[in-house]
Amino acid sequence: MKKSKVLLIEDDSSISKLVTDYLTKYGYEVTPVTDGPDALQHIKEHGLPHIALVDLALPTMHGFEVSSKIKSMADVPIIFVTSTSDTDTIVQGLRKYAEDFIVKPFELRELEARIQVVLARMPSLDYASEPVVQVDENLQVDFAHNRIIVNNKPIGLTPTESILLHVLLRNAGRVVENRMLIARVWPSEEVGEDTLRVHMHRLRRKLESDSHHPHYIRTERGVGYMFTIRPVESDEDK
């Protein structure tokens, strides 16, 4: 089983070392960085983490801004780890970006337990932690740069399309209900199924050779959508 990749964005070196050492001991692959730009660069070079731990008071980029930029790439779960205990800040963070919020000082075992709970709610997409995801012979996804590569042709995605695709890929082979897609893509907005259909239609037009007879994104009418990955042909199959 592959290790869960944790991106730790924390400028306090002592806290960063404690968290990194503790989580590494429990089987996580931890990458510590000290600021938002470093975190974003790491994602571009190494792919998405399975979860990000984000401090709010960072040197050059507030934790909300970092989280917004990460969330514009894909539906990466975030836990805020910070010294602020302001209720308005916590509520805003939970509504717009984060799955959880833990206030310093904290117990390391509590942090690890919270990580476990968040990851247990998220289906694992191991190959999405690569810089460019190879879905099949015809399709690649570069989440960090909001684009897909279809038959070697790069096609740009909007942040909304990128997040939709990430949620669907993470649940490949299973129907994702409309209400779940809306909750993951628009967590702090009042959005209806008509809006979801419009964005899904635009995503399909970019993904599919025939959007009226889609291969990748199937509709379960009245329920939701499912992403289907076609098997890669072996030399024996050709």
C-alpha positions as CSV (number, residue, x, y, z in Angstrom):
1,M,0.0,0.0,0.0
2,K,1.3,3.4,-1.0
3,K,2.0,6.0,1.7
4,S,-0.3,9.0,2.1
5,K,1.5,12.1,0.9
6,V,1.2,15.0,3.4
7,L,2.2,18.6,2.3
8,L,3.1,20.5,5.5
9,I,3.1,24.3,5.1
10,E,4.5,25.6,8.3
11,D,7.1,28.3,8.9
12,D,8.0,27.4,12.5
13,S,10.9,25.0,12.1
14,S,10.5,23.4,15.5
15,I,6.8,22.6,14.9
16,S,7.5,21.5,11.4
17,K,10.2,19.0,12.6
18,L,8.0,17.6,15.3
19,V,5.1,17.0,13.0
20,T,7.3,15.6,10.2
21,D,9.0,13.2,12.5
22,Y,5.8,12.0,14.2
23,L,3.8,11.5,11.0
24,T,6.8,9.8,9.2
25,K,7.0,7.4,12.1
26,Y,3.3,6.5,11.5
27,G,3.8,5.8,7.8
28,Y,3.1,9.1,6.1
29,E,5.3,10.7,3.4
30,V,5.7,14.2,4.6
31,T,7.1,17.2,2.7
32,P,7.6,20.3,4.8
33,V,7.7,23.7,3.2
34,T,7.9,27.1,4.9
35,D,5.6,29.3,2.7
36,G,2.8,29.3,0.1
37,P,5.0,29.8,-3.0
38,D,7.2,26.9,-2.0
39,A,4.1,24.7,-1.6
40,L,2.7,25.6,-5.0
41,Q,6.0,25.0,-6.7
42,H,6.3,21.6,-5.0
43,I,2.9,20.6,-6.3
44,K,3.8,21.7,-9.8
45,E,7.0,19.6,-9.7
46,H,5.8,16.6,-7.7
47,G,2.1,16.4,-8.1
48,L,-0.8,16.7,-5.6
49,P,-0.6,15.6,-2.0
50,H,-3.3,13.4,-0.5
51,I,-3.7,16.1,2.2
52,A,-2.3,19.5,3.1
53,L,-1.7,20.9,6.6
54,V,-1.7,24.6,6.3
55,D,-0.7,27.3,8.9
56,L,-2.5,30.6,8.5
57,A,0.2,33.0,9.5
58,L,2.8,32.3,6.8
59,P,5.6,34.8,5.8
60,T,4.4,36.0,2.4
61,M,1.0,34.4,1.6
62,H,-1.9,33.9,4.1
63,G,-3.0,30.4,4.6
64,F,-6.4,31.2,3.0
65,E,-4.7,32.4,-0.1
66,V,-2.5,29.3,-0.3
67,S,-5.5,27.1,0.2
68,S,-7.5,28.9,-2.5
69,K,-4.7,28.4,-5.0
70,I,-4.4,24.7,-4.1
71,K,-8.2,24.3,-4.3
72,S,-8.2,25.9,-7.8
73,M,-6.1,22.9,-9.0
74,A,-8.0,20.0,-7.4
75,D,-10.1,18.9,-4.4
76,V,-7.2,18.4,-2.1
77,P,-8.4,18.0,1.5
78,I,-6.9,20.7,3.9
79,I,-6.5,20.9,7.6
80,F,-5.6,24.2,9.1
81,V,-3.0,24.0,11.9
82,T,-2.6,27.5,13.4
83,S,-2.4,29.5,16.6
84,T,-5.6,31.6,15.8
85,S,-8.7,30.7,17.8
86,D,-10.9,33.4,16.4
87,T,-14.3,31.9,15.7
88,D,-15.0,34.0,12.6
89,T,-11.7,32.9,11.0
90,I,-12.3,29.2,11.9
91,V,-15.9,29.4,10.5
92,Q,-14.7,31.1,7.3
93,G,-11.9,28.5,6.9
94,L,-14.1,25.5,7.3
95,R,-16.8,26.9,5.0
96,K,-14.5,27.8,2.1
97,Y,-11.4,25.6,2.3
98,A,-10.8,23.1,5.1
99,E,-12.0,19.8,6.3
100,D,-10.8,20.5,9.8
101,F,-9.1,23.1,12.0
102,I,-6.7,22.4,14.9
103,V,-5.4,25.1,17.1
104,K,-1.8,25.3,18.5
105,P,-0.6,24.0,20.8
106,F,-1.9,20.6,20.0
107,E,-1.2,17.0,20.7
108,L,0.5,15.2,17.8
109,R,-1.6,12.1,18.3
110,E,-4.7,14.3,17.9
111,L,-3.4,15.7,14.7
112,E,-2.7,12.3,13.3
113,A,-6.2,11.1,14.3
114,R,-7.7,14.0,12.5
115,I,-5.7,13.3,9.4
116,Q,-6.9,9.7,9.5
117,V,-10.5,10.7,9.8
118,V,-10.2,13.1,6.8
119,L,-8.4,10.6,4.6
120,A,-10.9,7.9,5.5
121,R,-13.7,10.1,4.0
122,M,-11.7,10.6,0.7
123,P,-11.3,7.7,-1.7
124,S,-7.6,7.2,-2.5
125,L,-6.3,8.2,-5.9
126,D,-2.7,7.1,-5.7
127,Y,-1.7,8.0,-9.2
128,A,-3.0,11.5,-8.8
129,S,0.1,12.3,-6.7
130,E,2.1,12.2,-9.9
131,P,2.9,15.6,-11.6
132,V,1.0,14.4,-14.7
133,V,-1.6,11.7,-14.2
134,Q,-1.7,9.1,-17.0
135,V,-5.4,8.1,-17.1
136,D,-5.1,5.9,-20.2
137,E,-3.3,5.9,-23.5
138,N,-5.2,8.9,-24.8
139,L,-5.7,11.0,-21.7
140,Q,-3.3,12.7,-19.2
141,V,-4.2,15.3,-16.5
142,D,-1.9,18.0,-15.2
143,F,-3.9,19.3,-12.3
144,A,-1.2,21.8,-11.2
145,H,-1.5,23.6,-14.5
146,N,-5.2,23.2,-15.0
147,R,-5.0,21.2,-18.2
148,I,-5.6,17.9,-19.8
149,I,-3.6,16.3,-22.6
150,V,-5.9,14.5,-25.1
151,N,-4.1,12.5,-27.8
152,N,-1.0,14.6,-27.1
153,K,-2.9,17.9,-27.4
154,P,-2.9,20.2,-24.3
155,I,-6.3,21.6,-23.5
156,G,-6.8,24.1,-20.7
157,L,-9.3,23.6,-17.9
158,T,-11.0,26.2,-15.7
159,P,-10.5,25.7,-12.0
160,T,-14.1,24.4,-11.7
161,E,-13.5,21.9,-14.4
162,S,-10.2,20.8,-12.8
163,I,-11.9,20.2,-9.4
164,L,-14.8,18.4,-11.0
165,L,-12.4,16.1,-12.9
166,H,-10.4,15.4,-9.7
167,V,-13.5,14.4,-7.7
168,L,-14.7,12.1,-10.5
169,L,-11.3,10.5,-11.0
170,R,-10.9,9.9,-7.3
171,N,-14.2,8.1,-7.4
172,A,-13.6,6.4,-10.8
173,G,-16.0,3.5,-11.4
174,R,-18.5,4.8,-8.9
175,V,-21.4,7.1,-9.4
176,V,-20.9,10.5,-7.6
177,E,-24.2,12.0,-6.6
178,N,-25.0,15.5,-7.8
179,R,-25.2,16.8,-4.3
180,M,-21.8,15.5,-3.4
181,L,-20.2,17.1,-6.5
182,I,-21.8,20.4,-5.7
183,A,-20.7,20.2,-2.1
184,R,-17.1,19.5,-3.1
185,V,-16.8,22.0,-6.0
186,W,-18.9,24.9,-4.5
187,P,-18.6,24.4,-0.7
188,S,-19.6,27.9,0.2
189,E,-22.0,28.8,-2.6
190,E,-25.7,28.1,-3.3
191,V,-25.4,26.2,-6.6
192,G,-28.1,24.0,-8.2
193,E,-27.9,21.1,-10.5
194,D,-28.4,23.2,-13.6
195,T,-25.0,24.9,-12.9
196,L,-23.4,21.5,-12.4
197,R,-24.8,20.3,-15.8
198,V,-23.4,23.3,-17.6
199,H,-19.9,22.8,-16.2
200,M,-20.1,19.1,-16.8
201,H,-21.1,19.7,-20.4
202,R,-18.1,22.0,-20.9
203,L,-15.7,19.5,-19.3
204,R,-17.1,16.7,-21.5
205,R,-16.6,18.8,-24.7
206,K,-12.9,19.0,-23.8
207,L,-12.5,15.4,-22.8
208,E,-14.6,13.5,-25.2
209,S,-14.2,12.9,-29.0
210,D,-18.0,12.8,-29.1
211,S,-19.6,14.6,-26.1
212,H,-23.0,13.3,-27.1
213,H,-21.8,9.7,-26.7
214,P,-19.3,10.1,-23.9
215,H,-16.8,7.5,-22.9
216,Y,-15.2,9.0,-19.8
217,I,-18.1,10.7,-18.0
218,R,-21.3,8.8,-17.9
219,T,-24.6,10.3,-16.6
220,E,-26.8,8.4,-14.1
221,R,-29.9,10.3,-14.7
222,G,-31.4,12.0,-11.6
223,V,-28.5,10.7,-9.5
224,G,-25.1,11.9,-10.6
225,Y,-22.0,11.1,-12.8
226,M,-19.4,8.4,-13.1
227,F,-15.9,8.5,-14.6
228,T,-14.9,5.4,-16.5
229,I,-11.3,4.5,-17.2
230,R,-10.7,2.5,-20.3
231,P,-8.1,-0.3,-19.8
232,V,-4.7,0.4,-21.4
233,E,-4.1,-2.1,-24.2
234,S,-1.2,-4.5,-23.9
235,D,0.9,-5.5,-26.9
236,E,-1.0,-8.9,-26.8
237,D,-4.3,-7.1,-27.2
238,K,-3.2,-5.2,-30.3
